Amino acid sequence: QVQLVESGGGLVQPGGSLRLSCAASGTDSRILTMGWYRQAPGKQREWVATITRGYSTTYATYEDSLKDRFTISRDDAKNTVYLQMNSLKPDDTAIYYCFANLPGPDAWGQGTQVTVSS
């Protein structure tokens, strides 16, 4: 069973940066598609970014309003996906969840809290 463990969340001031990590375990297979969602207090979970391993490259897609500040990347050797978040705003405060597309049900992490506040 695939397990995802996020890390890197915390408290940061507006304008600051954080780098989230999500490490997958429990599989010897390469996970082609991984990504991030987030859920702010009192709001629905929203998609943030996805990265897909293609034949010879990777493809990253972003929620439009975030693509100028967030960057998703992956290290296949570690089965880990990252989310670099820059110029953070109070509206970015949320629990950030990692996901992995699998042949069966998708796997989800437990979430990591990001709080942007002065």
Secondary structure as UniProt FT lines:
FT   STRAND          3..7
FT   STRAND          10..12
FT   TURN            14..15
FT   STRAND          18..25
FT   STRAND          33..39
FT   TURN            41..42
FT   STRAND          46..53
FT   STRAND          58..62
FT   HELIX           64..66
FT   TURN            67..69
FT   STRAND          70..75
FT   HELIX           76..78
FT   STRAND          80..85
FT   HELIX           90..92
FT   STRAND          94..100
FT   STRAND          107..108
FT   STRAND          112..116
//
